Amino acid sequence: MADAIVLDDVHKRYRGRRALDGLDLTVGRGTVHAVLGPNGAGKTTAVRILSTLLRPDRGRAEVVGFDVRSEAGEVRRRIGLLGQHAALDEQLGGRQNLEMFGRLHHLGARRAGIRADGLLARFGLADTGRKPVEEYSGGMRRRLDLAASLITDPEVLFLDEPTTGLDPRGRAEVWSSVRSLVGGGTTVLLTTQYLEEADQLADRISLIDGGRVVADGTADTLKARVGGDRIDVVVRDASQLDSAAALLTDGAVLDADRRLIGAPAGDRMATLTRAVRALQEAGIEADDIAVRRPTLDEVFMALTGTGTDAEVAA
């Protein structure tokens, strides 16, 4: 069976700048593939090309075996798209919105109504179907927007930074919905700036910067490339910072302003246990001690020298 998505040496100049510079990407069917990158890295441009909203300047772009340029109609019949901004009518109820999208996709009144009811139930919105969308919470709106993108039961779903601006509860609601979709066989291409989101959802992750892939693999593989887990210790007395650092593993880095020591943690539990025991025996009090994984910014700083919040021209 062919891959769900293929981008092969795709180039695109957009608004006077090089948005994609030889992007290569392959996504297997029935998986979640996350594309991570700083603002302006090319994530949204790639989604727009795959959803036939932009034409690549050169290179091959296919969705479920159909070329996005020569077979755009076939591609559109097989995809759903959830962009960064909700495409809902605030004055209409949830069911009315879904019925409207169904009619726009030529489902007919009866089929659109049946499909709307099914999607409302699927996303836990059945009891809010007649409430105006303007009264929905952020998480409810995104779930309804996600439901609207599935009105035609697409084989491939593009999620372009779907949880930007949501609080933790709303983000968790969207994650749960995405997991249920993939469980039903849908292929999902997710663009995001959140490593946590990719870690929660993705089978595979591609890091892109400057319009090309700079690293690819599972979340654990990418984290390992920047040194794996680390232990952070915040000492209560700044004068004991050097003494505490000497008790931890090699490679400790000190931040005097925050009274913080960071060091590699090859074995999470063993490192934490040794550190707690050593500090106690030395009589050094810690305000905080924890083992953590690298953040997205740390991954990108190591691989590209660019943080995720860097302001790059759109």
Contacts in CASP RR format, 6 or more apart in sequence:
PFRMAT RR
TARGET T0000
AUTHOR 0000-0000-0000
METHOD contacts of the structure
MODEL  1
MADAIVLDDVHKRYRGRRALDGLDLTVGRGTVHAVLGPNGAGKTTAVRIL
STLLRPDRGRAEVVGFDVRSEAGEVRRRIGLLGQHAALDEQLGGRQNLEM
FGRLHHLGARRAGIRADGLLARFGLADTGRKPVEEYSGGMRRRLDLAASL
ITDPEVLFLDEPTTGLDPRGRAEVWSSVRSLVGGGTTVLLTTQYLEEADQ
LADRISLIDGGRVVADGTADTLKARVGGDRIDVVVRDASQLDSAAALLTD
GAVLDADRRLIGAPAGDRMATLTRAVRALQEAGIEADDIAVRRPTLDEVF
MALTGTGTDAEVAA
1 29 0 8 1.000
2 64 0 8 1.000
2 65 0 8 1.000
3 26 0 8 1.000
3 27 0 8 1.000
3 28 0 8 1.000
3 29 0 8 1.000
4 27 0 8 1.000
4 28 0 8 1.000
4 29 0 8 1.000
4 30 0 8 1.000
4 31 0 8 1.000
4 63 0 8 1.000
4 64 0 8 1.000
4 155 0 8 1.000
4 156 0 8 1.000
4 187 0 8 1.000
5 25 0 8 1.000
5 26 0 8 1.000
5 27 0 8 1.000
5 28 0 8 1.000
5 33 0 8 1.000
5 50 0 8 1.000
5 62 0 8 1.000
5 63 0 8 1.000
5 156 0 8 1.000
5 187 0 8 1.000
5 189 0 8 1.000
6 25 0 8 1.000
6 26 0 8 1.000
6 27 0 8 1.000
6 60 0 8 1.000
6 61 0 8 1.000
6 62 0 8 1.000
6 65 0 8 1.000
7 23 0 8 1.000
7 24 0 8 1.000
7 25 0 8 1.000
7 26 0 8 1.000
7 46 0 8 1.000
7 49 0 8 1.000
7 50 0 8 1.000
7 60 0 8 1.000
7 61 0 8 1.000
8 24 0 8 1.000
8 59 0 8 1.000
8 60 0 8 1.000
8 61 0 8 1.000
9 22 0 8 1.000
9 23 0 8 1.000
9 24 0 8 1.000
9 58 0 8 1.000
9 59 0 8 1.000
9 60 0 8 1.000
10 20 0 8 1.000
10 22 0 8 1.000
10 23 0 8 1.000
10 24 0 8 1.000
10 46 0 8 1.000
10 49 0 8 1.000
10 56 0 8 1.000
10 58 0 8 1.000
10 59 0 8 1.000
10 60 0 8 1.000
10 61 0 8 1.000
11 18 0 8 1.000
11 20 0 8 1.000
11 21 0 8 1.000
11 22 0 8 1.000
11 23 0 8 1.000
11 56 0 8 1.000
11 57 0 8 1.000
11 58 0 8 1.000
11 59 0 8 1.000
12 18 0 8 1.000
12 19 0 8 1.000
12 20 0 8 1.000
12 45 0 8 1.000
12 49 0 8 1.000
12 54 0 8 1.000
12 56 0 8 1.000
12 57 0 8 1.000
13 19 0 8 1.000
13 57 0 8 1.000
14 45 0 8 1.000
14 54 0 8 1.000
15 314 0 8 1.000
17 313 0 8 1.000
18 210 0 8 1.000
18 211 0 8 1.000
19 40 0 8 1.000
19 42 0 8 1.000
19 45 0 8 1.000
19 211 0 8 1.000
20 42 0 8 1.000
20 45 0 8 1.000
20 46 0 8 1.000
20 49 0 8 1.000
20 56 0 8 1.000
20 211 0 8 1.000
20 212 0 8 1.000
21 210 0 8 1.000
21 211 0 8 1.000
21 212 0 8 1.000
22 59 0 8 1.000
22 211 0 8 1.000
22 212 0 8 1.000
23 42 0 8 1.000
23 46 0 8 1.000
23 208 0 8 1.000
23 211 0 8 1.000
23 212 0 8 1.000
23 213 0 8 1.000
24 212 0 8 1.000
24 213 0 8 1.000
25 33 0 8 1.000
25 35 0 8 1.000
25 46 0 8 1.000
25 206 0 8 1.000
25 213 0 8 1.000
27 33 0 8 1.000
27 187 0 8 1.000
27 189 0 8 1.000
27 204 0 8 1.000
28 187 0 8 1.000
29 64 0 8 1.000
29 155 0 8 1.000
29 185 0 8 1.000
29 187 0 8 1.000
30 182 0 8 1.000
30 183 0 8 1.000
30 185 0 8 1.000
30 186 0 8 1.000
30 187 0 8 1.000
30 188 0 8 1.000
31 182 0 8 1.000
31 187 0 8 1.000
31 188 0 8 1.000
31 203 0 8 1.000
31 204 0 8 1.000
32 178 0 8 1.000
32 182 0 8 1.000
32 187 0 8 1.000
32 188 0 8 1.000
32 190 0 8 1.000
32 201 0 8 1.000
32 202 0 8 1.000
32 203 0 8 1.000
33 187 0 8 1.000
33 188 0 8 1.000
33 189 0 8 1.000
33 190 0 8 1.000
33 202 0 8 1.000
33 203 0 8 1.000
33 204 0 8 1.000
33 205 0 8 1.000
33 206 0 8 1.000
34 190 0 8 1.000
34 191 0 8 1.000
34 192 0 8 1.000
34 197 0 8 1.000
34 198 0 8 1.000
34 201 0 8 1.000
34 202 0 8 1.000
34 204 0 8 1.000
34 205 0 8 1.000
34 206 0 8 1.000
35 43 0 8 1.000
35 46 0 8 1.000
35 189 0 8 1.000
35 190 0 8 1.000
35 191 0 8 1.000
35 192 0 8 1.000
35 205 0 8 1.000
35 206 0 8 1.000
35 208 0 8 1.000
36 43 0 8 1.000
36 191 0 8 1.000
36 192 0 8 1.000
36 193 0 8 1.000
36 195 0 8 1.000
36 198 0 8 1.000
36 205 0 8 1.000
36 206 0 8 1.000
36 207 0 8 1.000
36 208 0 8 1.000
36 296 0 8 1.000
36 300 0 8 1.000
36 308 0 8 1.000
37 43 0 8 1.000
37 193 0 8 1.000
37 207 0 8 1.000
37 208 0 8 1.000
37 209 0 8 1.000
37 300 0 8 1.000
37 308 0 8 1.000
38 193 0 8 1.000
38 209 0 8 1.000
38 300 0 8 1.000
38 304 0 8 1.000
38 306 0 8 1.000
38 307 0 8 1.000
38 308 0 8 1.000
38 309 0 8 1.000
38 310 0 8 1.000
38 312 0 8 1.000
39 193 0 8 1.000
39 308 0 8 1.000
39 309 0 8 1.000
39 310 0 8 1.000
39 311 0 8 1.000
39 312 0 8 1.000
39 314 0 8 1.000
40 210 0 8 1.000
40 312 0 8 1.000
40 313 0 8 1.000
40 314 0 8 1.000
41 208 0 8 1.000
41 209 0 8 1.000
41 210 0 8 1.000
41 211 0 8 1.000
41 312 0 8 1.000
42 208 0 8 1.000
42 210 0 8 1.000
42 211 0 8 1.000
43 160 0 8 1.000
43 161 0 8 1.000
43 191 0 8 1.000
43 208 0 8 1.000
44 84 0 8 1.000
44 160 0 8 1.000
44 161 0 8 1.000
44 191 0 8 1.000
45 54 0 8 1.000
45 211 0 8 1.000
46 191 0 8 1.000
46 208 0 8 1.000
47 81 0 8 1.000
47 83 0 8 1.000
47 158 0 8 1.000
47 160 0 8 1.000
47 189 0 8 1.000
47 191 0 8 1.000
48 54 0 8 1.000
49 55 0 8 1.000
49 56 0 8 1.000
49 61 0 8 1.000
49 68 0 8 1.000
50 61 0 8 1.000
50 63 0 8 1.000
50 68 0 8 1.000
50 75 0 8 1.000
50 79 0 8 1.000
50 158 0 8 1.000
50 189 0 8 1.000
51 75 0 8 1.000
51 76 0 8 1.000
51 79 0 8 1.000
51 80 0 8 1.000
51 81 0 8 1.000
51 158 0 8 1.000
52 68 0 8 1.000
52 72 0 8 1.000
52 73 0 8 1.000
52 75 0 8 1.000
52 76 0 8 1.000
55 68 0 8 1.000
55 69 0 8 1.000
56 68 0 8 1.000
56 69 0 8 1.000
60 67 0 8 1.000
61 67 0 8 1.000
61 68 0 8 1.000
61 69 0 8 1.000
62 68 0 8 1.000
63 75 0 8 1.000
63 78 0 8 1.000
63 79 0 8 1.000
63 156 0 8 1.000
64 75 0 8 1.000
64 78 0 8 1.000
64 155 0 8 1.000
64 156 0 8 1.000
66 73 0 8 1.000
66 74 0 8 1.000
66 75 0 8 1.000
66 78 0 8 1.000
67 75 0 8 1.000
68 75 0 8 1.000
77 152 0 8 1.000
78 154 0 8 1.000
78 155 0 8 1.000
78 156 0 8 1.000
79 154 0 8 1.000
79 155 0 8 1.000
79 156 0 8 1.000
79 157 0 8 1.000
79 158 0 8 1.000
80 149 0 8 1.000
80 150 0 8 1.000
80 152 0 8 1.000
80 154 0 8 1.000
80 156 0 8 1.000
80 157 0 8 1.000
80 158 0 8 1.000
81 149 0 8 1.000
81 157 0 8 1.000
81 158 0 8 1.000
81 160 0 8 1.000
82 142 0 8 1.000
82 145 0 8 1.000
82 146 0 8 1.000
82 149 0 8 1.000
82 157 0 8 1.000
82 158 0 8 1.000
82 159 0 8 1.000
82 160 0 8 1.000
82 162 0 8 1.000
83 145 0 8 1.000
83 158 0 8 1.000
83 159 0 8 1.000
83 160 0 8 1.000
83 161 0 8 1.000
83 162 0 8 1.000
84 160 0 8 1.000
84 161 0 8 1.000
84 162 0 8 1.000
84 164 0 8 1.000
86 141 0 8 1.000
86 142 0 8 1.000
86 145 0 8 1.000
87 145 0 8 1.000
87 148 0 8 1.000
88 94 0 8 1.000
88 97 0 8 1.000
88 133 0 8 1.000
88 141 0 8 1.000
88 144 0 8 1.000
88 145 0 8 1.000
88 148 0 8 1.000
89 96 0 8 1.000
89 97 0 8 1.000
89 100 0 8 1.000
89 133 0 8 1.000
90 132 0 8 1.000
90 133 0 8 1.000
90 134 0 8 1.000
91 132 0 8 1.000
91 133 0 8 1.000
91 134 0 8 1.000
92 100 0 8 1.000
92 132 0 8 1.000
92 133 0 8 1.000
93 129 0 8 1.000
93 130 0 8 1.000
93 131 0 8 1.000
93 132 0 8 1.000
93 133 0 8 1.000
94 116 0 8 1.000
94 120 0 8 1.000
94 125 0 8 1.000
94 128 0 8 1.000
94 129 0 8 1.000
94 130 0 8 1.000
94 131 0 8 1.000
94 133 0 8 1.000
94 136 0 8 1.000
94 144 0 8 1.000
95 113 0 8 1.000
95 116 0 8 1.000
95 117 0 8 1.000
95 120 0 8 1.000
95 129 0 8 1.000
95 130 0 8 1.000
96 130 0 8 1.000
97 133 0 8 1.000
97 144 0 8 1.000
97 148 0 8 1.000
98 112 0 8 1.000
98 113 0 8 1.000
98 115 0 8 1.000
98 116 0 8 1.000
98 119 0 8 1.000
98 120 0 8 1.000
98 144 0 8 1.000
98 147 0 8 1.000
98 148 0 8 1.000
98 151 0 8 1.000
99 109 0 8 1.000
99 112 0 8 1.000
99 113 0 8 1.000
99 116 0 8 1.000
101 112 0 8 1.000
101 148 0 8 1.000
101 151 0 8 1.000
102 108 0 8 1.000
102 111 0 8 1.000
102 112 0 8 1.000
102 113 0 8 1.000
102 115 0 8 1.000
102 116 0 8 1.000
102 151 0 8 1.000
102 152 0 8 1.000
103 109 0 8 1.000
103 112 0 8 1.000
105 151 0 8 1.000
105 152 0 8 1.000
107 115 0 8 1.000
107 151 0 8 1.000
107 152 0 8 1.000
112 151 0 8 1.000
115 151 0 8 1.000
116 151 0 8 1.000
117 126 0 8 1.000
119 147 0 8 1.000
119 148 0 8 1.000
119 150 0 8 1.000
119 151 0 8 1.000
120 126 0 8 1.000
120 128 0 8 1.000
120 129 0 8 1.000
120 147 0 8 1.000
122 147 0 8 1.000
122 180 0 8 1.000
123 143 0 8 1.000
123 144 0 8 1.000
123 146 0 8 1.000
123 147 0 8 1.000
123 177 0 8 1.000
124 143 0 8 1.000
125 140 0 8 1.000
125 143 0 8 1.000
125 144 0 8 1.000
125 147 0 8 1.000
128 136 0 8 1.000
128 140 0 8 1.000
133 141 0 8 1.000
133 144 0 8 1.000
136 144 0 8 1.000
137 170 0 8 1.000
138 166 0 8 1.000
138 167 0 8 1.000
138 170 0 8 1.000
139 166 0 8 1.000
139 169 0 8 1.000
139 170 0 8 1.000
139 171 0 8 1.000
139 173 0 8 1.000
139 174 0 8 1.000
140 173 0 8 1.000
142 162 0 8 1.000
142 163 0 8 1.000
142 166 0 8 1.000
142 170 0 8 1.000
142 173 0 8 1.000
142 174 0 8 1.000
143 173 0 8 1.000
143 174 0 8 1.000
143 177 0 8 1.000
146 159 0 8 1.000
146 162 0 8 1.000
146 174 0 8 1.000
146 177 0 8 1.000
146 178 0 8 1.000
149 157 0 8 1.000
150 157 0 8 1.000
150 181 0 8 1.000
150 186 0 8 1.000
154 186 0 8 1.000
155 186 0 8 1.000
155 187 0 8 1.000
156 186 0 8 1.000
156 187 0 8 1.000
156 188 0 8 1.000
156 189 0 8 1.000
157 181 0 8 1.000
157 186 0 8 1.000
157 187 0 8 1.000
157 188 0 8 1.000
157 189 0 8 1.000
158 188 0 8 1.000
158 189 0 8 1.000
158 191 0 8 1.000
159 178 0 8 1.000
159 188 0 8 1.000
159 189 0 8 1.000
159 190 0 8 1.000
159 191 0 8 1.000
160 191 0 8 1.000
161 191 0 8 1.000
161 192 0 8 1.000
161 193 0 8 1.000
162 174 0 8 1.000
162 178 0 8 1.000
162 190 0 8 1.000
162 192 0 8 1.000
163 170 0 8 1.000
163 171 0 8 1.000
163 174 0 8 1.000
163 175 0 8 1.000
163 192 0 8 1.000
163 194 0 8 1.000
163 197 0 8 1.000
164 193 0 8 1.000
166 174 0 8 1.000
171 197 0 8 1.000
175 197 0 8 1.000
175 200 0 8 1.000
175 201 0 8 1.000
178 188 0 8 1.000
178 190 0 8 1.000
178 201 0 8 1.000
179 201 0 8 1.000
181 188 0 8 1.000
182 188 0 8 1.000
188 201 0 8 1.000
190 197 0 8 1.000
190 198 0 8 1.000
190 201 0 8 1.000
190 202 0 8 1.000
192 198 0 8 1.000
193 296 0 8 1.000
193 308 0 8 1.000
193 309 0 8 1.000
194 296 0 8 1.000
195 219 0 8 1.000
195 294 0 8 1.000
195 295 0 8 1.000
195 296 0 8 1.000
195 299 0 8 1.000
196 296 0 8 1.000
198 205 0 8 1.000
198 219 0 8 1.000
199 219 0 8 1.000
202 219 0 8 1.000
203 218 0 8 1.000
204 216 0 8 1.000
204 217 0 8 1.000
204 218 0 8 1.000
205 216 0 8 1.000
205 217 0 8 1.000
205 218 0 8 1.000
205 219 0 8 1.000
205 222 0 8 1.000
206 213 0 8 1.000
206 215 0 8 1.000
206 216 0 8 1.000
206 217 0 8 1.000
207 213 0 8 1.000
207 214 0 8 1.000
207 215 0 8 1.000
207 216 0 8 1.000
207 222 0 8 1.000
207 299 0 8 1.000
207 300 0 8 1.000
207 303 0 8 1.000
207 304 0 8 1.000
208 214 0 8 1.000
209 300 0 8 1.000
209 303 0 8 1.000
209 304 0 8 1.000
209 306 0 8 1.000
214 303 0 8 1.000
214 304 0 8 1.000
215 222 0 8 1.000
215 225 0 8 1.000
215 299 0 8 1.000
215 303 0 8 1.000
222 299 0 8 1.000
223 229 0 8 1.000
223 293 0 8 1.000
223 294 0 8 1.000
223 299 0 8 1.000
225 299 0 8 1.000
225 302 0 8 1.000
225 303 0 8 1.000
226 294 0 8 1.000
226 298 0 8 1.000
226 299 0 8 1.000
226 302 0 8 1.000
226 303 0 8 1.000
227 264 0 8 1.000
227 294 0 8 1.000
228 264 0 8 1.000
228 265 0 8 1.000
228 266 0 8 1.000
228 293 0 8 1.000
228 294 0 8 1.000
229 264 0 8 1.000
229 265 0 8 1.000
229 266 0 8 1.000
229 268 0 8 1.000
229 271 0 8 1.000
229 291 0 8 1.000
229 292 0 8 1.000
229 293 0 8 1.000
230 262 0 8 1.000
230 263 0 8 1.000
230 264 0 8 1.000
230 265 0 8 1.000
230 291 0 8 1.000
230 292 0 8 1.000
230 293 0 8 1.000
230 294 0 8 1.000
231 248 0 8 1.000
231 249 0 8 1.000
231 262 0 8 1.000
231 263 0 8 1.000
231 264 0 8 1.000
231 265 0 8 1.000
231 271 0 8 1.000
231 272 0 8 1.000
231 275 0 8 1.000
231 289 0 8 1.000
231 290 0 8 1.000
231 291 0 8 1.000
231 292 0 8 1.000
232 260 0 8 1.000
232 261 0 8 1.000
232 262 0 8 1.000
232 288 0 8 1.000
232 289 0 8 1.000
232 290 0 8 1.000
232 291 0 8 1.000
232 292 0 8 1.000
233 244 0 8 1.000
233 248 0 8 1.000
233 260 0 8 1.000
233 261 0 8 1.000
233 262 0 8 1.000
233 275 0 8 1.000
233 279 0 8 1.000
233 286 0 8 1.000
233 288 0 8 1.000
233 289 0 8 1.000
234 258 0 8 1.000
234 259 0 8 1.000
234 260 0 8 1.000
234 261 0 8 1.000
234 286 0 8 1.000
234 287 0 8 1.000
234 288 0 8 1.000
234 289 0 8 1.000
235 241 0 8 1.000
235 244 0 8 1.000
235 259 0 8 1.000
235 261 0 8 1.000
235 284 0 8 1.000
235 285 0 8 1.000
235 286 0 8 1.000
235 287 0 8 1.000
236 259 0 8 1.000
236 285 0 8 1.000
236 286 0 8 1.000
236 287 0 8 1.000
237 259 0 8 1.000
237 284 0 8 1.000
237 285 0 8 1.000
238 256 0 8 1.000
238 259 0 8 1.000
240 284 0 8 1.000
241 254 0 8 1.000
241 256 0 8 1.000
241 259 0 8 1.000
241 261 0 8 1.000
242 254 0 8 1.000
243 282 0 8 1.000
243 284 0 8 1.000
244 261 0 8 1.000
244 279 0 8 1.000
244 282 0 8 1.000
244 284 0 8 1.000
244 286 0 8 1.000
245 252 0 8 1.000
245 254 0 8 1.000
245 261 0 8 1.000
245 263 0 8 1.000
247 275 0 8 1.000
247 278 0 8 1.000
247 279 0 8 1.000
247 282 0 8 1.000
247 284 0 8 1.000
248 261 0 8 1.000
248 262 0 8 1.000
248 263 0 8 1.000
248 275 0 8 1.000
248 278 0 8 1.000
249 263 0 8 1.000
249 264 0 8 1.000
249 265 0 8 1.000
249 266 0 8 1.000
249 271 0 8 1.000
250 263 0 8 1.000
250 264 0 8 1.000
251 263 0 8 1.000
251 264 0 8 1.000
252 261 0 8 1.000
252 262 0 8 1.000
252 263 0 8 1.000
253 261 0 8 1.000
253 262 0 8 1.000
253 263 0 8 1.000
254 260 0 8 1.000
254 261 0 8 1.000
254 262 0 8 1.000
255 261 0 8 1.000
255 262 0 8 1.000
259 287 0 8 1.000
265 271 0 8 1.000
265 272 0 8 1.000
265 291 0 8 1.000
268 291 0 8 1.000
269 291 0 8 1.000
271 291 0 8 1.000
272 289 0 8 1.000
272 290 0 8 1.000
272 291 0 8 1.000
275 289 0 8 1.000
276 289 0 8 1.000
279 285 0 8 1.000
279 286 0 8 1.000
279 289 0 8 1.000
294 302 0 8 1.000
296 307 0 8 1.000
296 308 0 8 1.000
297 307 0 8 1.000
297 308 0 8 1.000
297 309 0 8 1.000
300 306 0 8 1.000
300 307 0 8 1.000
300 308 0 8 1.000
301 307 0 8 1.000
END
